[in-house]
Amino acid sequence: MTWTVDEYYSKPLLSRVGYRLFRHPAVMFGVGPLWSLLIGPRIWAGSKPGKLRNSILLSNLALVIAVGSLMALLGVSEVLLVEAPLIVLAGTAGVWLFFVQHQFEDVYWDDTDSWSYSEAALQGSSYLKLPQPLQFFTGNIGLHHVHHLSSRVPNYSLQRAHDENEVFHQVPVLTVPMALRCSRLKLWDERSKRLVTFAEGRASAAAEPAPRPSTVSA
């Protein structure tokens, strides 16, 4: 979820504090992955259709049996010391990768009738240039723009699709240092059409009113 500058300043103080906490890196990349990848999927069974609900419940049961068996054989602390750091690191990396592929300064956002699927795919997601070992171990996830335009391209063909098609050569490119700075961006500024920090958003809100009210979520 990302608010616009004017949306943020239209909210009561408590809501703004909550949003600031939500957008804090410790929450987004620490607490967030634990909830969205570990806890959340395990407790949503009641709201799902029959087959999907049963699948979730059976998965929960399988996890309880598997983890319980490991703890019985090896010890609770031993299993947690190995598994907990792996879960946290993998979850944080996964959420961060997804975040920077959609939340960078010049990202394309449009909630009007002029919204374009191809423009959103090519300018609304980044080409995250990872070092070759990381690109391999993340399944070419950095080539997210290709996936957005055509989700049927398999991950092992993403690099070739990018290299062989001129349309992909003008997409936003992020290096790892650039991507690390993206967590500073908190609000969508409708005046400058870019993501900004809280400080930049405050300056923008004080300068002039936005062209029109809008709510943007990502």
C-alpha positions in Angstrom: 0.0 0.0 0.0 1.3 3.4 -1.0 -0.5 6.7 -0.3 -0.3 9.9 -2.3 1.1 13.0 -0.7 -2.3 14.6 -0.4 -3.9 11.4 0.8 -1.3 11.2 3.5 -1.9 14.8 4.7 -5.7 14.4 4.6 -5.5 11.6 7.2 -5.8 12.1 11.0 -2.6 12.0 13.0 -3.0 8.4 14.2 -3.5 7.1 10.6 -0.3 9.0 9.5 1.7 7.5 12.4 0.4 4.0 11.5 1.4 4.5 7.8 4.9 5.7 8.9 5.2 2.6 11.0 4.0 0.4 8.1 6.5 1.9 5.7 9.4 1.6 8.1 12.1 -0.8 6.8 12.1 -2.8 10.0 8.3 -3.5 9.6 8.3 -3.9 5.8 11.3 -6.1 5.6 11.3 -7.6 9.1 7.8 -8.1 10.5 6.1 -8.0 7.1 7.7 -11.1 5.6 7.0 -13.1 8.7 3.4 -12.2 8.5 2.8 -12.3 4.7 4.9 -15.4 4.0 4.8 -17.5 7.2 1.8 -16.7 9.3 -0.8 -15.1 7.0 -1.1 -18.0 4.5 -1.5 -20.5 7.3 -4.5 -18.7 8.9 -6.6 -17.6 5.9 -8.2 -21.0 5.4 -11.6 -20.0 6.7 -12.1 -17.4 4.0 -11.2 -19.7 1.1 -13.4 -22.0 -1.1 -13.6 -25.6 -0.1 -10.8 -27.2 -2.1 -8.4 -24.4 -1.4 -9.3 -24.3 2.3 -8.7 -28.1 2.6 -5.4 -27.7 0.8 -4.3 -25.0 3.3 -5.4 -27.1 6.3 -3.6 -30.2 4.9 -0.5 -28.1 4.3 -0.7 -26.9 7.9 -1.0 -30.4 9.2 2.0 -31.6 7.1 4.1 -28.7 8.4 3.2 -29.5 12.0 4.1 -33.1 11.5 7.4 -32.3 9.7 8.6 -29.6 12.0 7.4 -31.4 15.1 9.2 -34.6 14.0 12.4 -32.6 13.5 12.1 -31.0 16.8 11.5 -34.3 18.5 14.5 -35.8 16.8 17.0 -32.9 17.0 15.6 -30.6 19.7 13.5 -27.5 19.6 16.3 -25.0 20.0 18.5 -26.7 17.4 15.8 -26.6 14.8 14.9 -23.0 15.5 18.5 -21.9 15.4 18.8 -23.3 11.9 15.4 -22.7 10.4 14.5 -19.3 11.9 17.4 -17.3 10.4 16.8 -19.0 7.0 13.1 -18.1 7.1 13.8 -14.5 8.1 16.6 -14.0 5.5 14.6 -15.6 2.7 11.5 -13.7 3.5 13.2 -10.4 3.8 15.1 -10.9 0.5 11.9 -12.0 -1.3 9.8 -9.0 0.0 12.6 -6.6 -0.8 13.0 -7.9 -4.3 9.3 -7.5 -5.0 9.3 -4.1 -3.4 12.1 -2.5 -5.4 10.6 -3.9 -8.6 7.5 -1.7 -8.2 8.6 1.1 -5.9 11.3 3.2 -7.4 11.4 7.0 -8.0 10.3 7.2 -11.6 7.8 4.4 -11.6 4.8 4.7 -13.9 1.5 5.1 -12.0 -1.8 6.1 -13.5 -5.3 5.7 -12.2 -7.0 7.5 -15.0 -8.6 6.3 -18.3 -5.3 6.9 -20.1 -3.8 4.0 -18.2 -1.9 1.7 -20.5 -1.2 -2.0 -19.9 2.0 -2.0 -21.9 3.2 1.2 -20.4 2.5 0.0 -16.9 4.3 -3.3 -17.6 7.4 -1.6 -19.1 7.6 1.5 -17.0 5.8 0.4 -13.8 8.3 -2.4 -13.1 12.1 -2.3 -13.0 14.9 -4.2 -14.5 16.9 -5.0 -11.4 20.4 -5.8 -12.6 21.8 -8.3 -10.1 25.3 -9.8 -10.1 25.2 -13.1 -12.1 25.3 -15.4 -9.1 22.3 -13.6 -7.5 20.5 -13.5 -10.8 20.9 -17.3 -11.1 19.8 -18.1 -7.6 16.8 -15.8 -7.8 15.6 -17.3 -11.0 16.1 -14.2 -13.1 13.6 -12.3 -10.9 15.3 -9.0 -11.7 13.9 -9.2 -15.2 10.5 -8.4 -13.8 9.5 -6.1 -16.7 9.4 -9.0 -19.1 7.2 -11.0 -16.8 4.8 -8.1 -16.4 4.4 -7.7 -20.2 4.1 -11.5 -20.8 3.7 -13.7 -17.7 3.9 -16.8 -20.0 7.7 -16.3 -20.6 9.4 -18.9 -18.4 12.1 -17.6 -16.0 14.9 -19.3 -17.9 14.0 -17.4 -21.0 13.6 -13.9 -19.4 17.1 -12.8 -20.1 17.0 -13.9 -23.8 13.6 -12.2 -24.2 15.0 -9.0 -22.8 18.1 -9.1 -24.9 16.4 -9.9 -28.2 13.5 -7.4 -28.0 14.2 -3.7 -28.4 11.0 -2.8 -26.5 12.7 -4.0 -23.3 15.8 -1.8 -23.7 14.1 1.4 -22.5 12.7 0.1 -19.2 13.9 1.6 -15.9 17.1 0.0 -14.7 18.1 -0.4 -11.1 21.5 -1.5 -9.8 21.8 -2.9 -6.3 23.0 0.3 -4.7 20.1 2.2 -6.4 17.6 -0.4 -5.2 18.8 -0.2 -1.6 17.9 3.5 -1.6 14.3 2.8 -2.7 13.2 2.1 0.8 13.4 5.9 1.5 10.5 6.5 -0.9 7.2 6.6 0.9 4.6 8.6 -1.0 3.4 9.2 -4.6 3.6 12.8 -5.5 1.0 13.7 -8.1 2.7 17.0 -8.8 6.1 15.6 -9.9 4.7 12.2 -10.9 7.3 10.3 -8.8 7.7 8.5 -5.5 9.2 10.8 -2.9 10.4 10.7 0.7 8.3 12.1 3.6 10.4 15.2 3.6 9.9 15.8 -0.1 6.3 15.1 0.2 5.9 17.7 3.0 7.6 20.3 0.8 5.5 19.4 -2.2 2.2 19.6 -0.2 3.2 23.0 1.1 4.1 24.3 -2.3 0.8 23.9 -4.2 -2.3 21.8 -4.3 -2.3 18.6 -6.4 -4.0 18.6 -9.8 -6.8 16.4 -8.4 -7.5 14.0 -5.6 -6.5 10.4 -6.1 -5.9 7.2 -4.2 -3.1 5.0 -5.5 -2.3 1.5 -4.1 0.5 -0.7 -4.9 
